[in-house]
């Protein structure tokens, strides 16, 4: 009799526990395992509320037809990249790349967070408690691998591979027309000027297209082949048959205007020939994705076709 009473008394608890389990399962739904820079994470089969914490992932999501609910910005007062069009108009800002706003992220109730170990490793544990979190390892040089990993987390890896293959095919076709031209890439930042090498995002795109670079910009033997700093004295290293240049932010744009108006810049062969072109920094430098890569190919076609 006592045993029967005890079992009856436990029934409500068992029922409640069972209800709690089913509710959790219903909310999370089926998941997939994604291996990434911080380990393994169970992610929803089809995430619907995605937050991204690096600029390359904005390009990734828009390229795959996904609109994030929130995103971090390089700086707190920036706007979303114009080249991605109106898709990001309603995206909420959730801090900066180096300081994601955990409260703002939590408030958006994400079911997936995409970031990078390079920038946000210190926040990974806290982010993982908010939602399933997947991190790529590095930024820039691994942009294709990052795109495929982000796409895997979104359940869209096959679509991403198709986009990459189409881009690479186009790059070879475009580049074959311009193999006689050495192309230089220059970027103005607020406190320095840089030439960009073969391991930078735009340098990789030119490499995919098979377009030659000035010898000095191959950065042979350098530990970091993404970029090298330029001084006014060695500005000649920025020269090539064609120069594409951009500026990061308003202060850099002022510096660019001063330098490009000066005699050292004006003495570059490409400048004297009228073959120096000011391009969109968001596309050439911070886009770091398949949509930006295709827009670089657009610029190459536009500016180089008349020269061959």
C-alpha positions in Angstrom: 0.0 0.0 0.0 2.8 2.4 0.9 4.6 1.6 -2.3 1.4 2.3 -4.3 1.0 5.7 -2.6 4.6 6.6 -3.2 4.3 5.8 -6.9 1.1 7.9 -7.1 2.8 10.8 -5.4 5.7 10.6 -7.9 3.5 10.7 -11.0 3.0 14.5 -11.0 6.8 14.9 -10.9 7.4 12.5 -13.7 4.7 14.2 -15.8 6.2 17.6 -15.2 9.7 16.3 -16.0 8.4 14.7 -19.2 6.6 18.0 -20.2 9.8 19.9 -19.6 11.8 17.6 -21.8 9.4 17.7 -24.7 9.2 21.5 -24.5 13.0 21.8 -24.8 13.0 19.4 -27.7 10.3 21.3 -29.4 12.1 24.6 -29.0 15.5 23.4 -30.1 14.4 20.9 -32.7 16.7 18.6 -34.5 20.4 19.6 -34.7 23.6 18.9 -36.6 27.2 18.7 -35.4 29.5 21.3 -36.8 33.3 21.1 -36.2 35.0 24.5 -36.0 37.9 26.5 -34.5 36.7 26.1 -30.9 35.5 22.4 -31.0 32.2 21.0 -31.9 28.7 22.6 -31.6 25.2 21.3 -32.1 23.4 23.7 -34.3 19.8 23.8 -35.5 19.1 22.1 -38.9 17.8 25.4 -40.3 18.8 28.5 -38.1 16.4 31.4 -38.4 17.8 34.0 -36.0 21.5 34.4 -36.8 24.0 36.9 -35.4 27.3 37.5 -37.0 30.4 39.0 -35.4 32.7 39.7 -38.3 32.5 41.6 -41.5 33.1 38.6 -43.8 30.1 36.9 -42.4 27.8 39.7 -43.6 28.9 39.0 -47.1 28.5 35.2 -46.5 24.9 35.5 -45.3 23.7 37.9 -48.0 25.4 35.7 -50.6 23.4 32.8 -49.3 20.1 34.7 -49.1 20.1 34.9 -45.3 19.5 38.1 -43.3 21.1 38.2 -39.9 19.0 39.6 -37.0 22.1 41.3 -35.6 25.7 42.0 -36.5 28.9 43.5 -35.0 30.6 46.4 -36.7 34.3 47.3 -37.2 33.5 50.6 -35.4 30.5 51.7 -33.4 29.3 54.4 -35.8 29.7 52.5 -39.1 26.9 51.7 -41.5 26.3 48.4 -43.2 28.3 47.8 -46.4 26.5 49.6 -49.3 27.6 47.0 -51.8 25.4 44.4 -50.1 22.3 46.5 -50.9 19.1 46.8 -48.8 19.3 43.3 -47.4 20.9 44.6 -44.1 18.6 47.6 -43.6 16.9 46.1 -40.5 19.8 44.4 -38.9 20.5 45.4 -35.3 24.0 46.4 -34.2 25.4 44.2 -31.4 28.7 46.0 -30.5 32.0 45.9 -32.3 34.2 43.2 -33.6 36.5 43.4 -30.6 33.7 44.1 -28.0 30.5 42.3 -28.9 27.5 43.5 -26.8 26.3 40.4 -24.9 23.1 42.0 -23.6 22.1 43.1 -27.1 22.9 39.7 -28.5 20.8 38.0 -25.8 17.9 40.3 -26.4 17.7 39.2 -30.1 17.2 35.6 -29.0 19.6 34.1 -31.6 19.6 30.4 -32.5 23.1 30.7 -34.1 26.1 33.0 -33.6 28.9 33.1 -36.1 32.2 34.7 -35.2 36.0 34.2 -35.4 38.5 32.8 -33.0 41.0 35.5 -34.2 38.8 38.3 -32.9 36.4 36.9 -30.3 38.0 33.9 -28.6 37.7 35.5 -25.2 33.9 35.8 -25.6 33.3 32.2 -26.8 32.2 30.7 -23.5 29.7 33.5 -22.8 28.4 33.5 -26.3 27.9 29.7 -26.3 25.6 30.1 -23.3 23.4 32.4 -25.3 23.1 30.3 -28.4 25.0 27.7 -30.4 28.2 29.4 -31.5 30.5 28.5 -34.5 33.9 30.2 -34.9 36.2 30.3 -37.9 39.9 30.3 -37.2 41.3 33.3 -39.0 40.2 36.2 -41.2 41.1 37.1 -44.8 43.5 34.5 -46.1 41.1 31.6 -45.3 38.0 33.4 -46.7 36.9 30.5 -48.8 37.2 28.0 -46.0 35.4 30.4 -43.7 32.6 30.8 -46.2 32.1 27.1 -46.5 32.1 26.7 -42.7 29.6 29.5 -42.1 27.5 27.9 -44.8 27.7 24.5 -43.2 26.4 26.0 -39.9 23.5 27.6 -41.9 22.8 24.3 -43.6 23.7 25.8 -47.0 27.2 24.3 -47.7 26.2 22.9 -51.1 24.9 26.3 -52.2 28.1 28.0 -51.0 30.3 25.5 -52.9 28.3 26.3 -56.1 28.8 30.0 -55.6 32.6 29.5 -55.0 33.0 27.3 -58.1 31.1 29.9 -60.2 33.3 32.7 -58.9 36.6 30.8 -59.5 35.5 29.9 -63.0 34.7 33.5 -63.7 38.0 34.7 -62.2 40.0 32.5 -64.6 38.0 33.7 -67.6 38.3 37.3 -66.7 41.9 37.2 -65.7 43.0 35.5 -68.9 42.3 38.7 -70.7 44.6 40.8 -68.5 47.7 38.6 -68.1 49.9 41.3 -69.7 49.2 43.8 -66.9 50.9 44.1 -63.5 48.3 45.3 -61.0 49.1 47.1 -57.8 46.9 47.3 -54.7 47.3 50.3 -52.3 45.3 51.2 -49.2 45.3 54.4 -47.2 44.7 54.1 -43.5 44.5 56.9 -41.0 48.1 56.7 -40.0 49.8 54.7 -42.8 49.8 53.6 -46.4 50.0 49.9 -47.3 50.6 47.8 -50.4 48.6 44.6 -50.4 50.2 41.2 -51.2 49.1 37.8 -52.4 47.7 36.7 -49.1 45.3 39.6 -48.7 41.6 39.2 -49.7 42.0 41.4 -52.9 45.4 39.8 -53.5 43.8 36.3 -53.5 41.2 37.5 -56.0 43.9 38.7 -58.3 45.7 35.5 -57.8 42.6 33.5 -58.6 42.4 35.5 -61.8 46.0 34.8 -62.6 46.8 38.6 -62.9 50.5 39.4 -62.4 51.6 41.7 -59.6 54.6 44.0 -59.3 57.5 42.0 -57.9 57.8 44.1 -54.7 54.1 43.4 -53.9 54.6 39.6 -53.9 56.2 40.2 -50.5 58.5 37.2 -51.1 60.2 36.1 -47.9 58.0 38.2 -45.7 56.4 36.6 -42.6 53.1 38.3 -43.4 52.3 38.4 -47.1 49.0 40.2 -46.6 50.5 43.7 -46.7 53.5 45.9 -46.1 53.7 49.5 -45.0 54.8 52.3 -47.3 56.5 55.5 -46.5 56.5 58.6 -48.7 60.1 57.8 -49.5 59.3 54.3 -51.0 56.0 55.3 -52.5 57.4 54.0 -55.8 56.7 50.5 -54.5 53.0 51.3 -55.1 53.6 51.6 -58.9 52.4 49.1 -61.5 50.9 49.1 -64.9 47.6 49.7 -63.1 47.0 50.9 -59.5 43.8 50.2 -57.6 43.7 52.3 -54.3 41.2 52.8 -51.5 40.8 54.5 -48.1 39.5 53.1 -44.8 37.4 55.8 -43.2 37.2 59.6 -43.4 40.6 60.3 -41.9 42.3 57.9 -44.3 40.4 59.6 -47.2 41.9 62.9 -46.2 45.4 61.4 -46.2 44.6 59.8 -49.5 43.6 63.1 -51.0 46.8 64.8 -49.8 49.2 62.0 -51.0 47.5 61.5 -54.4 47.7 65.2 -55.0 51.4 65.3 -54.2 54.4 65.0 -56.6 55.6 61.5 -55.5 52.2 59.9 -56.3 51.8 62.0 -59.5 55.2 60.7 -60.6 54.1 57.0 -60.6 54.0 55.5 -64.1 50.4 54.3 -63.6 49.2 57.7 -62.5 50.9 59.5 -65.4 49.3 57.0 -67.8 45.9 57.6 -66.2 45.7 54.0 -65.0 45.2 54.6 -61.2 41.7 54.0 -60.0 40.0 54.8 -56.7 37.9 51.8 -55.6 35.5 50.9 -52.8 37.3 49.9 -49.6 34.3 47.9 -48.4 34.6 45.7 -51.5 38.3 45.4 -52.0 39.4 45.2 -48.3 36.6 44.5 -45.8 34.1 42.6 -47.9 36.1 39.3 -47.7 33.4 37.2 -49.3 32.1 35.8 -52.6 29.9 38.7 -53.4 32.8 41.2 -52.8 35.1 39.0 -54.8 32.8 39.1 -57.8 32.5 42.9 -57.5 36.3 43.1 -57.6 36.2 41.1 -60.9 33.6 43.7 -62.0 36.1 46.5 -61.3 38.9 44.6 -63.1 36.7 44.2 -66.2 35.6 47.8 -66.1 39.1 49.4 -65.8 41.4 46.9 -67.5 39.4 45.9 -70.6 40.1 49.3 -72.3 43.9 48.7 -71.7 44.3 45.4 -73.5 
